[in-house]
Structure formats: structure tokens, C-alpha cells
Amino acid sequence: MIHGNDEESKYIGLLQRALVAEKEQRSIY
């Protein structure tokens, strides 16, 4: 994986968290 600057890693982290949250919500319903 390509490591960019700090802003990029923060953005990628937020995207991954959003994907995980979405999967968890789907499993609840």
C-alpha cells in the first residue's frame, strides 16, 4: 500500500471506518 502524507492516511482511515460501520449496521438489521 502506498503511504501518502498525513492527510491522506487520515482520509483512508475514515473511509475504512465508514465501511466497517456500514457492515455492522447491516448485520444488526
GINOR-V878286 format. One record per backbone hydrogen bond with DSSP energy under -0.5 kcal/mol. CO is the residue of the C=O (numbers start at 0). NH is the residue of the N-H. If there is no record, write none. Layout:
CO,NH  CO,NH
This chain:
1,3  4,8  5,9  6,10  7,11  8,12  9,13  10,14  11,15  12,16  13,17  14,18  15,19  16,20  17,21  18,22  19,23  20,24  21,25  22,26  23,27  24,28
